[in-house]
C-alpha cells in the first residue's frame, strides 16, 4: 500500500508535466498507470479527475499570462461542454468503456498522425512571448465549436476525464488555432469540464480522495514547469512532438480497448 501511494505521487508528477506541456488535464494518462500499479478499476478511473484540476488551472494561468488563451472559445466550450459532461457521467453507469476507448483511440491516433505529417506553419509573431492580438476565425466557427464541445464533453463524462487530449487537437484542426493557443484554451476548458464530472462521480462513490490528493500534490508544480517549457519552445517543434505523443496515446487506447 505504501509503494502504491508513492506511485500515485510519481504519476501525478508525470501527468502534470505532460498536461502543462501539451494542454491536457492528464487524467486519461493517469488512469492506465494507476491500474498498472494495482489500484482497482473505479479508483483508477475516477481519482485522477479531481486530482488534475489544480494543476490544470496552474498551467492554464501560465498560458493566459502570455496572452494565448482564446476567451470566446473558452466560454462557448464551457456553455456546451458542461451539460454534455454531466450527461456523459450519468450515462457511464449504463455504457461500457471498451467501444468508447476504441473510438477515442482512432480519433487521437488520426490527430497525432496529422500533426506529424501535416504540421501547421507558424504565422508571423507566433514565436514571440506574447501571442498575436488578432484571432482569425474560420467559417462557421461557432457551429464547429458546438460540435467539438458537445462531443468532447460527452466523452469526458463517460471516461471520467477532463477531455484535454481531444480538445487541444480539435481546436488546432477545426478552429485553426496556433498550437499554443489550442493548449492554453484546452487547459482552461478542461479544468472546468472536470468539475461536473467530479461531482457526479463523487456522488456515485467512485473517487478515492487520498489517491486524488497524492496525484494533485505531484501534478501542481510539474504542470507549471511543463507550461513554462511549452511557452519557451518553438511552435513547429512543439507541434511535431505533440503529434508523436498523440500517436502513441491513440495506439495505447486502441490496444487497451481491444483487451
Protein Blocks (a to p, Z undefined) as FASTA:
>chain_A
ZZmmmmmmmmmmmmmmmmmmnopahlmmmmmmmmmnopafklmmmmmmmmmmmmmmmmmm
mmmmnopacfklmmmmmmmmmmmmmmmmmmmmmpcfklmmmmmmmmmmmmmmmmmmmccc
ddehjlpmbdcfbdcddehklmmmmmmmmmmmmmmmmnopghlmmmmmmmmmmnopafkl
mmmmmmmmmmmmmmmmmmmmmmnopacfklmmmmmmmmmmmmmmmmmmmmmpcfklmmmm
mmmmmmmmmmmmmmmmmZZ
